[in-house]
Amino acid sequence: MAKVEIYTWQYCPFCIRAKALLDQKGINYEEHSIDGDQKARSIMIDRANGRKTVPQIFINDEGIGGCEELYSLESANQLEQLIKQDK
């Protein structure tokens, strides 16, 4: 199973929506809440090639983008394929 990570803010509606999809699909993920944590935010920005918006989602250490990109993968029936790949 793939390693899934998501950087979030507690009350971000896009973060909540992305996590809801992952939960609905039964996909386990590691959440990194960056609320008020500048170090964690800097790590996210570095990993996301300068992107500063949340959520930032990584599958097997590869950034896929945010909520919109996650739902696009789901709509194209590609999310489960990515998740089934081992690291």
N, C-alpha and C positions, 0 to 999 in steps of 0.2 A: 504494500500500500504506500502511496505517496506521502511525503511530509508536506503538510499544509500549514502555513503561517499567515496570520492576518494582523496588521497594525491598525488599531482603532482608537477612537475617542468615545467615551462613555455614551454621550447623547447624540452622536452623529447618526442621522437617519439612514445614510447610505451604509454605514458600518452595521447598523442593526439589520438592515435588509440583506446585506451580504451574509451575515452570520445566520440569518433565518434560512436562507437557501442552503447553506452548508449543513445546518441542523436538519432541515427537511430531507436532504439527501443522505443523511446519516454519515456525513464526512467528518471525521475527527480533525481538529485543528488546534494549533497553539495560538492563543491570542496574546498580543503585545499591546497593552493599553498605554498610550503615550500621553495621556492627560497630565499636563504639568511636568513631564519628564523629558527635559531637553536632550539628555544623553540618548534616550531611546528614540526620540524624534530624529536626531542626527544620524543614528544608525539606520533608521528607516529610509531617510533621504539618500544616504550613501548607497544602500542596497537597491533603491528604486531609481537609480541613475538621475537623481536630482528632483524627482517628483515629490511634492510636498503635501498633496492632498491625501485624505484618508477616506476609505480604507486603502491600504496597499496590501495586495495578496500575493503570496509566493507559494508555488508548488514545486517541490524538490529544488528549493533555493533559486528558482527562476521567477522573476516578477511577471505576473500576468496583467497587472494593472489594478483597477478598483472594482467597484460594484458593477458598473456598466459592462466592463469586460467579462466579469464572472458570469453575469446573466447572458451575455452574448455567447460564451462558450456553452452554456446550458442549452440555449435555443438552437445552437448548431449541433447538438448532441456530441460535443467534444469534451465536456467536463469529466464525465465518467471515465473516458479513455485516459485522460491525463492523471486522474486519481488512481487508476489501476496500475499505472507504471511505477515500478520500484525506483528508488533513488539510485 
